[in-house]
């Protein structure tokens, strides 16, 4: 396209190509640490909340009923859904950096105030729920803003392994939360220990908030929102940081430039049209991957201690040891297998991780029903199953993040995250009913077979609808709505065109 042929307001930019040609550097490491802490915080928060649920029913703490204490997790998850949708739209509108500062601050306030719940009266219980909802909103917003920022700032050849590893660090947070609550609830007075438990995340978050202050805005977001001068400043800062580490950057040829005509902001109604009219198979793929992994994880993880207690007689005081082993297997999967999503390929690895975890879960179900497992061997079996399932679950977030145009990326992540959570909450309810009093293992056997089938279905859908996005620029995977000329898409239903708000 010549200059004369370009529509008015069109900007020609090399910024996407300049980002993708960068070698790995300390800047990228620092950025991943600063942004990736979101998943650690979520894992920590949910683990701490789960660990102190029973404690908050004791007379020397808040003396809540079991139902009131159990509702704390539901309120937090509800906050995540609302936060993802609310802050997801703002992230696409106001920028990634603005939002990943705001969402972390919201989380800090919510979680910090939770520790100030001083009584068990109706007002204090309402205060407790409100603070957990606010904390959940912050973390839900983090999912939308952070996934977008990481994918837009990481060079294409590293995007898969980094995104999957970062999403997998949820389980590092779970480990920290488990170890922290073991110490706080068994060494300190429980009336003090549970409050300090809710302060573990904010302390870590405050440190990370300082680090995030020095990160730039996503140049991709800036250039596609008509902020060419600011985008040049951001990419120049990043290139300078990379060169400071002793790397020499080659010049990017003009042939890799993209023509952009910034489009107006897109709301959730217009997003629906983008997803299901222009990218229907990708919408089905994203929804399937997110729903299946959410159902499986919520079903198994939130009833894990029930299985240990009801079927294997493990006392409550010893159950965190098994949770640690479970978390280690989940953390190892994304870290070990993540690189293969960039080398072997997205579609093959998603199909494999979902499929293998489903088949292994079915085998574990058969061994469980046959009565040949004990608490230790059951934990080992689940550790192996979720070594693969964890990498698959992380790839669901990667798929949703890179499959849609930049202008709607954060909102798309928020929508699929919300859908997944809505289906995910069914898991604990269904499996809690199947566990019952532990006298009928055959019922849980069929529950595990259901979970296995769900994961296999996810893998099959990925095989047929998956996107071969490995090593490709985000703009080649999903053409921006702002693109004045089609750069192409990968296995897409067609080039994206501007949509009205």
C-alpha angles and dihedrals in degrees: 000000000000124000090254091054096053119104117247112278094024117147122203110213140180093188098108090050092045091054094047095050093056119113119227112277142168087269090064092046091051091047094050092049093047095047101031093062087085092081092045089054092049092050090047094048096049093045093049092047091050092048096050097042093095092040092058090061091063120103093237093057123037097314093221123172116254090251093050092048092046091051090064091079092047091052090050092050090048089053090052092056094048092044093050092052096042099043093035090066091045091050091058090044104040103025139264098269096051090052100043087056094046097044093050090049090051090052092048092053095046098046094040093053091050088071089059094065098125105176147025099236121119092262094052092046089052088049090051092051092046093053092047089050091051092048089050091050090055093051093043089053089049091058092057099041098039099047088051094048095047095049092047095049101040118087112251097248092058099037099097099049093042095049093046094046092048093049089048092058087081083090093054085059089049090053092049091047093049095048091043095052092045088058099038097045097042102038104033129050106278091232088064100028097063091052093050088049090063090050094058092082097046092051090054090042093054090056092049092046088064092050092049092056089074097052119102127233117264105275088207091059092046097050093045090052093053097259097127097156093049091046090054090051092050096048091044089053091051093047090049090052090051093048090050087066089062099262123136116219121215120224114262113233117239090238088078093059121119126213113226133188105188111235129213121266116284123221128206093269092055088043089060089056091049092050101043102029103038099024108024097146091048090050090052091046094049094046093047095049094045096045096046096049093043092051093049096045097046090045095052104029099046092048096039096103091045090058092047092051102038100040105025102029096235110165118236093247091060099043096087089065089062091045089056091054091047091050092049091057091048093049094047095054099066092039094052100036100034095091091058091065087067096041109030089031142251100267096047094046096046090049090048099046094045093042097044093047090050093050093046091049090053090052090048089050091055092049090048094051091046088058096234096122129083128191093277098046091043089054091048090050092050090046090058093044093051094043084075098030092054092056089047093049091050090050089058090065090045091051095051092044098053100033100074136056118280094244092064100027099109093043091049091052089048093050095049092042090053092048091050093050092050091055093037094062088064091066100071091043094052096042094042087058092047092051093051111153093337096254098114112052091170090072092056090045090063089045090057090047088054091051091048092051091049092056093046089052089052090053094048092050089050091052093055101033102026123126122234092221099146113130093359127123115252088241090058092048093050120007110230118250085233093058110122090194127032113257092181137251134240113244088330127149090245141309115309117246129197113281126206117245 
